[in-house]
Amino acid sequence: MLVLTRKSNQSIMIGDEIEISVLAIMGEKVRIGIQAPRSIPVFRKEVYLEIQGDRVADDEGQVGEAVDEALTRLRSTPPS
């Protein structure tokens, strides 16, 4: 694991296409922004783990198709 120190309004780059910016620091909370191509899904870890669990539990592909459709809808929805 790479550990970096950043201040508010500073960023790090992952490859050429992903930028992670520190937007604000409020006590123990840090607000970050992630810029990535639409082809790269970005999820909170707990959501990602739930999606992966659903895929593993799916023996016949029906739940997996529903998850894939939900992911497609999430990718096409602009962030709020």
Buried (B, 14 or more C-beta within 10 A) or exposed (E): EEEEEBEEEEEEEEEEEBBBBBEEEEEEEEEEEEEBEEEEEBEEEEEEEEBEEBEEEBEEEEBBEEBEEEEEEBEEEEEE
